[in-house]
Amino acid sequence: MTQRHVINASVSPKGSLETLSQREVQQLSEVGAGRAHKLFRQCALAILNTGARIDNAKTILEAYADFEVEILQQDRGVRLELINAPADAFVDGEMIASTREMLFSALRDIVYTESELGSARIDLSTSQGITDYVFHLLRNARTLRPGVEPNMVVCWGGHSISLEEYKYSKRVGHELGLRSLHVCTGCGPGVMKGPMKGAAIGHAKQRLVGSRFLGLTEPGIIAAEAPNPIVNELVILPDIEKRLEAFVRVGHGIIIFPGGVGTAEEFLYLLGILLHPANRELPFPVVLTGPREAAPYLQQLHAFVGAALGEDAQNRYQVVIDDPSEVARQMAEGMREVRRFRRERNDAFHFNWLLKIDESFQHPFDPTHENMANLQLRRGLPAHELAANLRRAFSGIVAGNVKDKGIRRIEQYGRYEIHGDACIMQPLDELLQAFVEQHRMKLPGGAAYEPCYRVIS
C-alpha cells in the first residue's frame, strides 16, 4: 500500500436504518464515544477496503491512521461523515451500493450487540443463554427466514489459495446454484468469494430471484478479511465463537475447501460438535473437497484428523476430489435428509435448535501466551474435548498471524508455545509446516512467513 487515495464523503443508509425512533438515533449517535466507536471505525475501514489484497489488520489500520467516521443525527435517521476514506469504495464520488449496505449492516450489528449486552434477558453464563443470544443477533439482522426449506450451504476455506483452488470453488458454487442452493461464507476473499460468484451464475441460469449470499464475520477478522462485494447479507458477530455457532445454526450443510489454519480451526470446531454423543444421530452433510492439485493437502488433513481424533471423526464427513457436481449432489441429497429429520422432530428449518453445542465451544478463547501453553492436547481426552482444544490452538495461530492484538503480542513476547502428547504434536507440526510450504499462512507475494508458534512435545 505505497500509494494511498482517500476521499471525504457523507453517506446515508438505503435499505436499512432509514426509519428510526428518536431513542434509536440517540443510541447510534452515542457510538461516537468509547469502545464501540473504535470497533465500528475498524470494521468500517475494512469494508471500505474491500478488494485490497492485504490480510494484516495492523497494516491496514496504520496505513489509514487518519481515517475517521462520525455518526450524525438527521431528521429521518442517521448520516455517516467519512474523513480520509479509501477512494476505491467510490465511483465518481458515489459510494458503491454494496459497500454502503455493508457499512450500515456493521453499524446495525455493533450498536445492537453493545445495547443487548446490558439487557437483563441476555444470559451468557449458560449454554442455552449463549445460543439464545446468537439467535437474537441473527434475528435482528433479518437473517432468519421462517418457513423456507433447508437450502443454505456453508462454505469454509482459505483466503490465501491458488488460482486452481479458487476456480474450483467457483465451479462447486456454480453446481450449487444450479440446484437452487444458497451460499454462506466468512465473506472475505478466496474460497469465501469463489462459491458465491459461481452460485450467482447458477442462480441466473435458473432465473432464481432472491439469491442469498450470507457473510458471517467478527471484528477481529473483518479487518484482515474485508467482505467481498458479492455478499448481500452481512452479519458481524461479537466474537469468533458466536460466529462459528451462527454458521452451524443457520447452515444446513458445510463444504470445506483447501485453506490454512483458519479453515482447520473451523473444521475442528465442527468435528468437535458432531462428535458429541448428543449429536450422533443428527444429519449434517459435510464434504471436504478441492481440485486434483489439492489432493495431497486434503489427504494430509484427513490423515491428521485420523491421527488426532480417530476413525469416528473421519466418518462424519466425505472426501471428494475434483468433482464439483458430486459435491453439489451430496449437498442436495443431504438437504433432503435434514428436511426429513427436522420435520419428524418439529425443529425449525431456519435455526438448528436440536444441535448440541457444549459450553466449552461457546466461550471466547483469549490466545495469551499462558493460555496457549496450558492447552490440554492429550490422547486421553474425549474426542470432542480434544477437538475443542485443538481448535483453540489453531485460533491462537490465526490471531498471531493476522489479528492486530495477536500480532502485537507476538512482537512483545515472542512465539506461542503449544504443548501436548507426541502422537498429536508430530502430525500437528507436519500439518502446520505443510501450510507454510504451500503458502497457506499469508497472501502470496509478501515477505517470507515467520511462524508465530512453536510446537513442543
N, C-alpha and C positions, 0 to 999 in steps of 0.2 A: 504494500500500500504506500508507494513512494509519492504518488500524485493524488491529491485529495480535492474533490469538487464538492462544495457544500451550497446549501440554499436555505433561506428563511421562508417560512410559509405558515399560513393559517388554515387549519383543516377542521371541518365539521363532519359529524357522523352521517352515514347514509345506510339505512338498513338495520341499525341498532342504536340504542341510546338516543333516539330522536325525541321521544315523548317521555319526559321525566317530571317527577314531582319536585317541589322546592327542596324537600329533605334529601332526595337523591342527588340533586345538583350540588347541594351543600356538601354531601358526603364525598362526591367526586372532587370537588374543589379542595377538600381537606387532604386529598392525596398529596398535595404540593408540599406537605411538611412531613419530615421523618422518614422512617424505613420504607414505607410504601412508595414514596416518590422515587427513592433511589432504585427500588426494584422495577418500577414502571419505566424509568429512564433507561435502564439496562435492556429491558425487553423491547422497548420502542426502538432503540438504536439497532438491535439485532434485526427486527422486522424491516427497518429502513435499509438494512444492508443485505436484503435478500438477493442471492445470486453471487455474493462475494465468496471467493474460494479461500476463506480463512477460517480455521477451526480452533482458534485460540481466543478465548474471551478477553484475556488480559491485553492482547494486541489490539483488538477492536476498541476496547474502552480507552486505551491510551491514544490510539490514532484519532479518536473523536472526543478528546478530553473536554473540548469547549462546546460540545453538543448539549443543548438543554431543551426541555419541554415544559411548557406552562399550561395549566388547565384553567380555563376562564369560563365564567358563567355568562350565558346569553339568554334572551327571553325564552327560547324554546328548548334549551338544554345546555350543552357544553361545547366549547371550542378548544382545540389544541393549537398553541403557538409553538412552532418548531424553530429553533435557532441553530444554525450551522448543522443542518441535517444533510445526510448523504444525498447528493443530487440525482443519483441513479434511481431513486424512488419516485422521480417525477418525469413527466413528458410534457414539454412545452409549458412548464410551470404548474401543471396539474398533477396531483398525486395519482399514481396508478390505482385503479379501483380495488384490486385485490389487496394491495398494501394498506389502503385506508380501512378496509373491512377488518384486516388482522390487527391493525393498530388499536381500533376501538374494541375488538374482542379482548385484547390484552388488558385494556383499561377496565372493561367489564369484569374480567376474572380476578384481577388483582384487588379491585375495590370490594367485590363480593367476598373473596377469601378473607380479607382483613376484617370486614364487618362481621362475618359469620363466626370468626374465632372468639369473639366476645359474646356470642349468643349462648344463652343457658341451654338451648336444645342440642348444642354440639358437645358430644362426649367422645374425646379422643383417648380415653383410658381403657376402653374395651374394644374388642374386635368388631362387634356389631355396630358400635358407635362410629368407628372409623369408616366402615362400609357405608353407613347411612350418610356420613359426611361426603364421601365420594359421590354417592347418588345425588345429593343436593347440588354439588358443584356441577355435575353433568346436566342436571335438570335446569339449573339456572342458565346454562349455556345453550339450552334448547337442543341438546344432543340426543336426548331420549325420544324415540318415536313409537309410542304405544300402538299395537295392532299390526305393525309391519313384520312380516315373517322373516326369519333369520336370513341375512344376506350380507353381513359385514365381515370382511376378511381383513385381519390384521397382518401387516407385512413388516417384519423386522429384518434388519440387515445394516451393513456399514455405509457410512458416507464416504469412506476412503476405499473405493473399489476400482477394479479395472474396467476398461471400456466394454469388454466382453461380458462382464458380470452385470454392468448397467443395462446393456442391450437385452440380456436375458431376462432381467427383472421387468423390462418393458413388455417383452413377449408374454411373460406369465400374466402381467396385468391386462394385456390385450385379451387373452383367453378368459380371464375372469370377467372382463367387461362384456364379452360376447355371451356370457351366461348370466348377465344382468346382476352380477355381484358388485358390491361397493367396496371401497378400499379405505383402510385406516392405517396410518403410519405415524412415525415420530415427527413427521412433517418437514424434515430437513432435505439435504441433497442426497445423491447416490440412490441407494435402494429405497429410501423414503420418498423419492420423487419418481423413479422409474415405473413402478406398478401403477401409480396414479396416471402417469402420462399414457401408458398403454391402455389402461381401462377407459380413459376418456375417449380414445379412438374406438374401442369396442362398443361403448355406450352410444357413440354417434352412429355407428353402423346399425345398431339395433333400434335407433331412434328413441332411446331411453331418455325420458325427461326427469329432471330432479336428481342428477348424479350426485353422489355424496363422496367427497374426498376429505375425510376427517383427519386432522392432525392433532396429536396429543403431545404436549411438551411440558417442561417445567423451567423455572427461572434460571437454574444453574446450567441447563443445556441449551436454551434458546439462543443465548449469546454466542455459543460456539457452533450451533447448527440452526441458522436462520430458516424460517419457514420457506418452502418452495412456493412459487406463485400459483400452482395448481390447487393447493389447499383452499377449499371453500367453507370449511368449518374448522376454526382454530380454537383449542381449549388449552389454557395454561393451568396446570395443576400445581399445588403449592410445593410439592417435593417429589422426588423420584419414586417413592413408594406409592403415593396416591396416583401418580401417573401410570405405574405398572398395574395397579389394581384396576384403574379405569380401562386399560387395554383388555384385560381378561373378563371384565364385567360387560362391556359393550360389544366385544368381538365374539363371533360365533365359530371362528376357526383361525388358525395362525399359520402363516408361511414364514419360514426363516431362511433368508438368503445369506450368502457369504458376508462376513463383516469382521470386526475386530473385538476388542474387549467389551464394548458396549453391547454388541449383539450376544456375546457369550453370557454377559450379565443377565440379559433378558431371557435367554434360553434356559439358564439355570433357575431363574425365578419361576418360570413356567413349569419346569420339570419338578421343582420342589413342591409346587401346589398340586400338580397332578399325581405325585407320589404319595400325597397324604391319604391315609386309609379311607377317609370320608369321601374322597373323590374317585375311588377305584372304578365305580360303575358309570360315572358321568361321562357322556360322549363329548369330546372336544378334539376335532380334527387338527392335527399338527403335521406339517410337511417340512422337512429340511431339504433344500434344493439349491441348484446352481448349474451353470453351464459345464460342459465337459472339461474346460480348463480349470475349473474349481474343484474337480473330483478329489484331488489329494487333500484339499482343505476340509471338504465335507467328511471324508473318511477319517481324518485326524480328529475332528471334533466329535464324530460318532465314537471313535475309539476312546477319547478322553472321557466321555460320558460313561462308557462301559467300565473303564478302569476306576473311575472315581465313585460312580453311583450304582453300577451293576446293570445286569441284563434287563431287569424290570423297567428301569428308566429308559433304556433303548426301545422297549416295546411300546412306549407311549407316543411314538412318532414314526413316520415313514420317511425314508430317504429316496428321493427321486433325482436322478442326474440327467440334465439336458433333455427334458421332455415337458415343455410348458403346458401342453394340452392335458397331459396326465395329471399334473399338479392341480389344474383347474377342475378337472373331472373329479378328483378325490375331494376337493373342497366342496363342490356342488353336492356330491354324494353325502359328505359329512354334514352339510346343512340340513339335508332331509332327515338324518338321524337325530340331529339336535332338535329339529322341529317336532319330531315324534316324541322324543323324551320329555320335552318341556310341556307339550300338550297333555301327556299322560299324568304329569305331576302338577299341572296348573301353574307352572312357573312362567314368568314374563319372558317375552321374546326380546325385549329391549334392554334388559338388565339381568345378568346371570346371578340371581339371588341364591341358587342352590349350591354354587361353588363355594367350598370351604377354604378360606384363606386363614392360615394360622397367624396369630398375633405377631409372631416373630418376623413375618414377612411384611408387616404393615407399618412398623415404626421406623422412622428415618435413621439411617446409619451415618454417623459422623466419622469420616475417614481420617481421624487423627492418627499420628504415628503409634500411639499407645493402643488404640482400638484395632488398628490393622495388625499389630504384633500379637494381640491377645485373641485373635480369631481361632476358634477350635476347628481344626481341619484334621479330624481323626477318623479312622476307619470304623471305630465302634459306635459312632453316632447313627441314629436312624437316618435313612437315605434322605428324607425330606428336610431334616435339620442340617445335614451336611451340605445339601444343595443350597440352603439359605445362607450358610456361612461362606461357601464358595462364591455365591452371588455378591456378598458384601466385599469379598476380596477384589472381584472384578470392578465393583462400584468404586472402590478406592483408587484403582488404577485409572479408571475413566476420569476421576476427579484430578488426579495428579497429571494426567495428560492434557486436559482441555479446560477444566473449570478454574476460574480465577482464584478462588480460595485455595483449591488444591495445589495449583501451580506455585502460589506464594509459600505454602507450607513446605513444599519440596525445596524451594530456593532457600528457605530458612533452616530447615532441619535435615536435609538430605533425603535419601531414598526411603520409602516404606520398606519394612521387613515383614515377610509373610512366612510364618512357621507352620509346620504340620508333619504328618507321617510321610515317610519317604515314598510309599506306594501311591500317594496322592501328589506330593510335591514334584516328583520326577515328571509324570505326564503333564502336570500343570506348567512346569518350566519349559518343557518341549513345545507345548501349545503356544505359550507366550512368545517363545523365540521364533516360532513359525510365523506368528503375526508380524513380528518385526521384519523378518526376512521378506515377507510378502507385502510390505509397506501398508499394513492394515492398522497401524497405530496413528498415523498422521496423513494429511493430504500429500500426494506426491509432489515433488518439486521443491520442497522446503529443505531445511537443514537435516542432517542425519539424526535419527531418533535417539534420544537419551532416555533410557529406562528410568521410571520414577519408582521402581520397586527392586527388591532383592528377594529371591525365593530361597528359603533355608529349611532343610530337612533335618 
